[in-house]
Each structure stands twice: as structure tokens, then as C-alpha cells.
């Protein structure tokens, strides 16, 4: 890890517990949550594949996937200049510049930025809240990360469809109450739902997140994976969550 990367006021450096990887975060803007880590464990990236992360924020998903997989290259697209710049410093800190690139840009222009059929895998942990869905955070950066202010669910799915090669895969985490919207939009943009997994805070609680895998093209058939449970007791992660965070043999 490079130690000459500037850390600005209000920022901190967090250990990702993956091959020595670290990330710079600013709590006043937005910090990644368990959903981003879970998505990185759900996404399947094969050796030599090219990956695009839409709305990359801190860069957490490309950095984790670069640390965990043998993908060839990872691009994070982020519309907020300050977040993109901070994510780029995290990439440099981890000496991942040969595999990870963070670009400032609008999800709605991803097709023009990268060209059609440019990636094997597209990932996204998009804003969950649509219009009327919860209180809007008064701090703009956090509001943009949580609410569909600068991009909609349709914008994300449409961009993924444009950027994926035929047979490529799209991975997203979202809220269960948006599942109908998600499935309808995937079909609309010719991304066939292939795998769903519901995420529960506790085994006896209703799911609070859903993981979605869709393929560009292919026959209709969706698989429902077993539930993913985050906590076995208050403050205690399940073995599977520990493995997703830290790797095998750490539970």
C-alpha cells in the first residue's frame, strides 16, 4: 500500500481485509455499506473479463472485485467529481492502476462513453429510493447516493444493457419492494433475469435487500438462491457474511 497518497480533512482510511486493500472514505459524504460488500460476493467475474461498475461512489466494488477475482480490468463510473477523485486516490493507494480505472461521468451517457457491448460484466449498487421513497438527506452527496436524483432505476438498467456484450452479466443489489419494477425493466431492455437472492438481517426477519443477476440474451429461466442472512445474533455476522468480508477460513 502506498503511503504518499494525500488524505484530506474529514477523510479516513479503512482496511478492507482483502489482500491488504484499503479505501479512503469521507463520512460527511457517503461511506459504503454491507450491501456493496454483499454485491461483490454475489457477482461472478471470470478470468480475463472486463467489468464496469455504474455509480461507483467510493470505488468499493471495483477495488474489492480486483482484490478477489482474476478479472482483467475494472472501470468505475461516478458522476460526483469529489467522489470520483477520492475513489481514484484509493486505487492509487492500493497500486491497482494497471487493473482499476475510475472515471467521472453520467450513467445515462455510459453507452457513448464506452461504446456498446464493451464489458463482460456490469455491476451497480444504485440509489434505492425513488420519488416519495423516504426523507431526502439534506447533504447533497448523501442524497444523490441514496435517492434517484441524478439517475433512475431505468437509467441504470438501460446503461447496463448498452454496455454489456451479448451473453454478458449484470449484477445489482436493491430493495425487495422494487422487485417488480426491476424485473419489468430488465425484460424491457432485453436483460433476462437469471438469479435472485434475498438478503435478510436475521433468519426470522423479512428480507431488506435483493440481489439480482441478469444476462444479455439467453432463454427465460430464473433461479432463486437460498436466503443470505447477515446476523446470527445482535452484532454477530453469520459465517457466510464473514467469508464474504474476509475470505474463507475466517469465520
ZIBELRA-V95860 format. One record per pair of residues at least 6 apart in sequence whose C-alpha atoms are under 6 Angstrom apart, sorted by sequence separation. I is the first residue (numbers start at 0). GAP is how many residues later the second one is. D is the distance in whole Angstrom. If there is no record, write none. Layout:
i:I gap:GAP d:D
i:I gap:GAP d:D
This chain:
i:15 gap:6 d:5
i:24 gap:6 d:6
i:77 gap:6 d:6
i:136 gap:6 d:5
i:230 gap:6 d:4
i:231 gap:6 d:5
i:14 gap:7 d:5
i:135 gap:7 d:6
i:199 gap:7 d:4
i:229 gap:7 d:6
i:230 gap:7 d:5
i:13 gap:8 d:5
i:198 gap:8 d:5
i:199 gap:8 d:6
i:229 gap:8 d:6
i:13 gap:9 d:5
i:197 gap:9 d:6
i:241 gap:9 d:6
i:12 gap:10 d:6
i:198 gap:10 d:5
i:12 gap:11 d:5
i:197 gap:11 d:6
i:198 gap:11 d:6
i:11 gap:12 d:6
i:61 gap:12 d:6
i:197 gap:12 d:4
i:238 gap:12 d:5
i:11 gap:13 d:5
i:196 gap:13 d:6
i:10 gap:14 d:5
i:87 gap:14 d:6
i:196 gap:14 d:5
i:10 gap:15 d:4
i:195 gap:15 d:6
i:9 gap:16 d:6
i:195 gap:16 d:5
i:194 gap:17 d:6
i:126 gap:18 d:5
i:127 gap:18 d:6
i:128 gap:18 d:5
i:129 gap:18 d:5
i:194 gap:18 d:5
i:126 gap:19 d:4
i:128 gap:19 d:6
i:193 gap:19 d:6
i:55 gap:20 d:5
i:83 gap:20 d:6
i:126 gap:20 d:5
i:193 gap:20 d:5
i:39 gap:21 d:6
i:55 gap:21 d:6
i:56 gap:21 d:6
i:126 gap:21 d:6
i:192 gap:21 d:4
i:48 gap:22 d:5
i:49 gap:22 d:6
i:51 gap:22 d:6
i:54 gap:22 d:5
i:55 gap:22 d:5
i:191 gap:22 d:5
i:46 gap:23 d:5
i:47 gap:23 d:5
i:48 gap:23 d:5
i:49 gap:23 d:5
i:50 gap:23 d:5
i:51 gap:23 d:5
i:52 gap:23 d:5
i:53 gap:23 d:5
i:54 gap:23 d:5
i:190 gap:23 d:6
i:191 gap:23 d:5
i:46 gap:24 d:5
i:47 gap:24 d:4
i:51 gap:24 d:6
i:190 gap:24 d:5
i:45 gap:25 d:6
i:73 gap:25 d:6
i:74 gap:25 d:6
i:78 gap:25 d:5
i:190 gap:25 d:5
i:44 gap:26 d:6
i:56 gap:26 d:6
i:72 gap:26 d:5
i:73 gap:26 d:5
i:74 gap:26 d:5
i:75 gap:26 d:5
i:76 gap:26 d:5
i:77 gap:26 d:5
i:78 gap:26 d:5
i:202 gap:26 d:6
i:72 gap:27 d:6
i:74 gap:27 d:6
i:76 gap:27 d:6
i:77 gap:27 d:6
i:78 gap:27 d:5
i:193 gap:27 d:6
i:194 gap:27 d:5
i:196 gap:27 d:6
i:201 gap:27 d:6
i:58 gap:28 d:5
i:76 gap:28 d:6
i:193 gap:28 d:4
i:194 gap:28 d:5
i:195 gap:28 d:5
i:196 gap:28 d:5
i:198 gap:28 d:6
i:200 gap:28 d:6
i:57 gap:29 d:5
i:192 gap:29 d:6
i:193 gap:29 d:6
i:194 gap:29 d:6
i:197 gap:29 d:5
i:198 gap:29 d:5
i:199 gap:29 d:5
i:200 gap:29 d:5
i:201 gap:29 d:5
i:196 gap:30 d:6
i:198 gap:30 d:6
i:200 gap:30 d:6
i:175 gap:33 d:6
i:174 gap:34 d:5
i:175 gap:34 d:6
i:173 gap:35 d:6
i:174 gap:35 d:6
i:173 gap:36 d:5
i:172 gap:37 d:6
i:172 gap:38 d:5
i:171 gap:39 d:6
i:171 gap:40 d:5
i:170 gap:41 d:6
i:170 gap:42 d:5
i:169 gap:43 d:6
i:118 gap:44 d:6
i:119 gap:44 d:6
i:169 gap:44 d:5
i:117 gap:45 d:5
i:118 gap:45 d:5
i:119 gap:45 d:6
i:168 gap:45 d:6
i:115 gap:46 d:5
i:116 gap:46 d:5
i:117 gap:46 d:6
i:118 gap:46 d:6
i:168 gap:46 d:5
i:107 gap:47 d:6
i:115 gap:47 d:5
i:116 gap:47 d:5
i:120 gap:47 d:6
i:122 gap:47 d:6
i:124 gap:47 d:6
i:167 gap:47 d:6
i:116 gap:48 d:4
i:119 gap:48 d:5
i:120 gap:48 d:5
i:121 gap:48 d:5
i:122 gap:48 d:5
i:123 gap:48 d:5
i:124 gap:48 d:6
i:166 gap:48 d:6
i:167 gap:48 d:6
i:109 gap:49 d:6
i:120 gap:49 d:6
i:122 gap:49 d:6
i:166 gap:49 d:5
i:165 gap:50 d:5
i:166 gap:50 d:6
i:110 gap:51 d:6
i:110 gap:52 d:6
i:23 gap:66 d:6
i:22 gap:67 d:5
i:50 gap:68 d:6
i:49 gap:69 d:5
i:52 gap:69 d:6
i:49 gap:70 d:5
i:50 gap:70 d:5
i:51 gap:70 d:5
i:52 gap:70 d:5
i:53 gap:70 d:5
i:48 gap:71 d:6
i:50 gap:71 d:6
i:52 gap:71 d:6
i:20 gap:73 d:6
i:1 gap:91 d:5
i:0 gap:92 d:6
i:0 gap:93 d:5
i:28 gap:112 d:5
i:29 gap:112 d:6
i:28 gap:113 d:6
i:42 gap:128 d:6
i:40 gap:203 d:6
i:16 gap:229 d:6
